[in-house]
Amino acid sequence: MASGKTEELILNMGPQHPSMHGVFRMVVHLEGEVVTKIIPKVGYLHRGIEKLAESRTYQQFIPYTDRLDYLASPHNNLAYVQTVEKLMQLEIPERAEYLRVIYAELARIASHLVFIASAALDIAGWTAWGYAFRDRERILDLFEMTAGSRLTVNIMRIGGVSSEPPAEFWPALKSFLDDLPEMLEEYYGIYLGNEIAMGRMKNIGILSKELAENLCMTGPVIRASGVDYDVRKAEPYGIYDRFDFDVPVLYGCDSYDRNMIRLEEIKESAKIIRQAIRDIPEGPVMAKVPKLIKPPAGEAYHRVENPKGELGFYIVSDGTPKPYRVRIRTGTFINLQSLNEIAVGTKIQDVVAIFATLDAVLGEVDK
């Protein structure tokens, strides 16, 4: 005679799983379809990037940073080179500063477009996935014009940027910005305004403001939980204090708001880029730096607002051409702490949507 009790099921999701956004694995404990516990398992993409940095010269390590959050390479470049420049107390040409902002905000838009596409796809929104990836191609075209690459975009240099953009870059950039509002309307109409998407994500995966703050979470995830925190405003780096932009904050604390916050941030990034195009001065794009860089002995920590959260580099210099120690604080590694807290009590199908809204890139998580 059946007892009527449900036996606990332990399910492995990943590391080879299309919705794991890389080689992430979670051990999911279930009572029927209800999640009782999640144990995240990371490290499948660990490459020892911090130790690699200590065996390369300061310039040689720049391309390795592309492989952290490989959907927003310019931000990784920027965080690293600005940390070295902080050690050297190096002044950057004005034009280079503006170009850095343009590239960084383009990378933020591109990263958020991948997020929108992937989050839609994870709840079976095939059409919305195609729209966002279609539009991201135009940003990758802009990167290809300037850096010669489309994904691991290596464009920042210690002292400035690699080169002056070609003449065709500027009209292509303005055309993209002009078309962007219509693109965002399409994403809302086909995905975020869709009643099925709303039903799958509203009031699902609640991340309270208190929990987000206690776990030291950052980026769009914490701003969707009512926390007004953005490194560009809290501790402006480069020339971000010259731009007029808002920090979008939403208060639903759920999977739906973690989608909507990216849509709002894309609008603000476009606003910043337009101001940079308007104000960019003429001049060189590189400072005068020695061929072999040897920062004075000392240490520096610098952080930027990566599309996934706060990205920080800590570098210790011993005065030689190679850093003595390098440590990297990555946003999604910290943000993944919340997975068990916000997914318990939801259904197994909700876990996929919740994980998608944390926007994890495993190159950054594992390093």
Helices and strands as residue ranges (DSSP letters): E 9-13, G 18-20, E 25-31, E 34-41, H 49-53, H 62-65, H 73-88, H 94-122, H 126-147, E 156-157, E 160-161, H 169-187, I 188-192, H 195-201, H 209-214, H 220-223, H 231-234, G 240-242, H 255-279, E 298-306, E 309-317, E 325-329, H 331-335, H 338-343, H 348-357, H 362-366
